[in-house]
Amino acid sequence: MKDRNMKTFVLVLTALVLIMLSSYAQPSADTDSTKALEELGQRMTTFYQSPTPEFFAQCQRDADRLESAMAEKTKGGDVLLAVSFARISQKHRWPIDGKGNVAKRAREILEGKSEFARYVNDDAAVDARKLDIWWASFFATGDTVYLGKLLRYAGEPLPKDSVDRMLAIAAATWSFRANCRQHKAVRDFAEAQLAVETRPEKKAFLTECINAAQR
């Protein structure tokens, strides 16, 4: 009975993770601001594929213009965008010259002094939001070091003694599998890791992600 209750508990927690992740999705209302936010989000998830300073500057201008709509229509979108801007600036040495709160938070991350900045940069402080931060960092830069951070959790066995770690693993597993299907760079990383992975459970997870992406 104890094992059955634990399995039910795991399923409930996994469902809660999926609901929590879906809260980042944009509303479906057909408005100009919603469409503009969706377009900005789509551009940021592929920024690493064709980065230019002009493109970066335009994204910053769009963030300034859409600041009010972002606060109203998204949950945490401003944080992920600030992380993206900070990582792009770090990688390419391009300036953050936006005027709004997103640019302000991006500069805060680069300075690394505030509690928020320390959380963003602390790989030991891992929760579902940190996984989103790692994904935003990867999409902004294309640096696979962030995929490595995610893979430390994705596909791991669910623990029975830590709800926080259970949630992080469930979210990482779901998001890694989904992005492996949608992004060739993630699939290439998974294939490279599969070639050197030795643990059977992790090899099985990577194989599953790669095979699902090829269907």
ZAMARGU-4260 file (C-alpha; in steps of 0.2 Angstrom, whole numbers, plus 5000, padded with zeros to 4 digits):
<rodrens>
0) 5000/5000/5000 | 5014/5012/5004 | 5022/5009/4987 | 5005/5012/4978 | 5003/5028/4988
5) 5020/5034/4983 | 5016/5030/4964 | 5000/5041/4966 | 5010/5055/4974 | 5023/5055/4960
10) 5009/5056/4947 | 5000/5070/4956 | 5017/5080/4957 | 5021/5077/4939 | 5004/5083/4934
15) 5007/5099/4945 | 5024/5102/4936 | 5016/5101/4919 | 5002/5114/4925 | 5015/5125/4932
20) 5025/5125/4916 | 5010/5128/4905 | 5007/5144/4915 | 5022/5152/4905 | 5012/5150/4889
25) 5005/5166/4882 | 4986/5169/4883 | 4976/5164/4867 | 4967/5181/4866 | 4969/5188/4848
30) 4976/5205/4852 | 4991/5215/4845 | 5000/5214/4861 | 4998/5195/4863 | 5004/5192/4846
35) 5019/5204/4848 | 5024/5195/4864 | 5022/5178/4856 | 5033/5184/4841 | 5046/5190/4854
40) 5046/5174/4863 | 5048/5164/4847 | 5063/5175/4842 | 5071/5172/4858 | 5070/5153/4857
45) 5080/5154/4841 | 5091/5169/4844 | 5106/5157/4846 | 5104/5152/4828 | 5107/5169/4820
50) 5114/5181/4833 | 5117/5199/4827 | 5119/5215/4837 | 5105/5223/4826 | 5094/5209/4831
55) 5098/5210/4849 | 5095/5229/4849 | 5078/5226/4841 | 5073/5213/4854 | 5078/5226/4868
60) 5067/5239/4860 | 5053/5227/4858 | 5054/5222/4877 | 5053/5241/4881 | 5038/5243/4871
65) 5029/5228/4877 | 5034/5230/4895 | 5016/5233/4902 | 5008/5219/4891 | 5022/5207/4898
70) 5018/5211/4916 | 4999/5209/4912 | 4999/5193/4901 | 5014/5183/4907 | 5020/5175/4923
75) 5039/5176/4924 | 5042/5181/4906 | 5051/5197/4911 | 5063/5187/4921 | 5067/5174/4907
80) 5069/5188/4895 | 5081/5197/4907 | 5091/5181/4908 | 5092/5180/4889 | 5098/5198/4887
85) 5111/5196/4901 | 5118/5179/4893 | 5118/5187/4875 | 5128/5202/4882 | 5140/5191/4891
90) 5143/5180/4876 | 5145/5193/4863 | 5150/5209/4873 | 5135/5218/4866 | 5128/5232/4876
95) 5111/5231/4886 | 5104/5248/4882 | 5086/5245/4885 | 5076/5258/4896 | 5064/5246/4904
100) 5063/5234/4919 | 5069/5219/4908 | 5085/5228/4903 | 5087/5234/4922 | 5086/5216/4928
105) 5098/5210/4914 | 5111/5223/4920 | 5107/5217/4938 | 5111/5199/4933 | 5128/5204/4925
110) 5133/5214/4940 | 5129/5198/4951 | 5127/5208/4967 | 5108/5207/4971 | 5099/5192/4979
115) 5090/5189/4962 | 5107/5189/4953 | 5115/5177/4965 | 5100/5165/4963 | 5101/5166/4944
120) 5119/5162/4944 | 5119/5149/4958 | 5118/5131/4950 | 5115/5124/4967 | 5099/5133/4969
125) 5088/5122/4958 | 5069/5122/4956 | 5057/5123/4941 | 5061/5141/4938 | 5080/5138/4937
130) 5077/5125/4924 | 5068/5138/4914 | 5082/5150/4917 | 5094/5137/4910 | 5083/5134/4894
135) 5083/5153/4892 | 5101/5154/4893 | 5104/5140/4880 | 5092/5148/4868 | 5100/5165/4870
140) 5118/5158/4867 | 5118/5140/4860 | 5130/5136/4873 | 5128/5117/4878 | 5134/5120/4895
145) 5117/5124/4900 | 5110/5108/4892 | 5123/5099/4903 | 5116/5107/4918 | 5098/5102/4913
150) 5104/5084/4909 | 5110/5082/4927 | 5091/5081/4932 | 5082/5075/4916 | 5079/5057/4915
155) 5085/5054/4933 | 5075/5042/4945 | 5062/5051/4955 | 5067/5051/4973 | 5056/5047/4987
160) 5063/5058/5001 | 5063/5075/4992 | 5048/5084/4985 | 5059/5098/4978 | 5071/5087/4969
165) 5056/5076/4963 | 5048/5092/4955 | 5065/5097/4947 | 5068/5080/4940 | 5050/5079/4933
170) 5051/5096/4925 | 5068/5093/4918 | 5063/5077/4910 | 5048/5084/4902 | 5056/5099/4895
175) 5072/5090/4889 | 5061/5077/4880 | 5050/5091/4872 | 5065/5102/4866 | 5074/5087/4859
180) 5059/5085/4847 | 5059/5103/4843 | 5077/5109/4842 | 5090/5100/4832 | 5104/5107/4843
185) 5096/5099/4858 | 5095/5082/4848 | 5113/5084/4843 | 5118/5086/4861 | 5108/5071/4866
190) 5116/5060/4853 | 5134/5066/4859 | 5130/5062/4877 | 5123/5045/4872 | 5139/5041/4864
195) 5149/5043/4881 | 5135/5039/4894 | 5138/5023/4904 | 5123/5023/4916 | 5109/5012/4909
200) 5094/5023/4915 | 5102/5039/4907 | 5106/5030/4891 | 5088/5024/4890 | 5081/5041/4893
205) 5093/5049/4879 | 5088/5035/4867 | 5070/5038/4870 | 5072/5057/4867 | 5082/5054/4851
210) 5070/5041/4844 | 5054/5052/4848 | 5062/5066/4839 | 5065/5056/4823 | 5047/5050/4822
</rodrens>
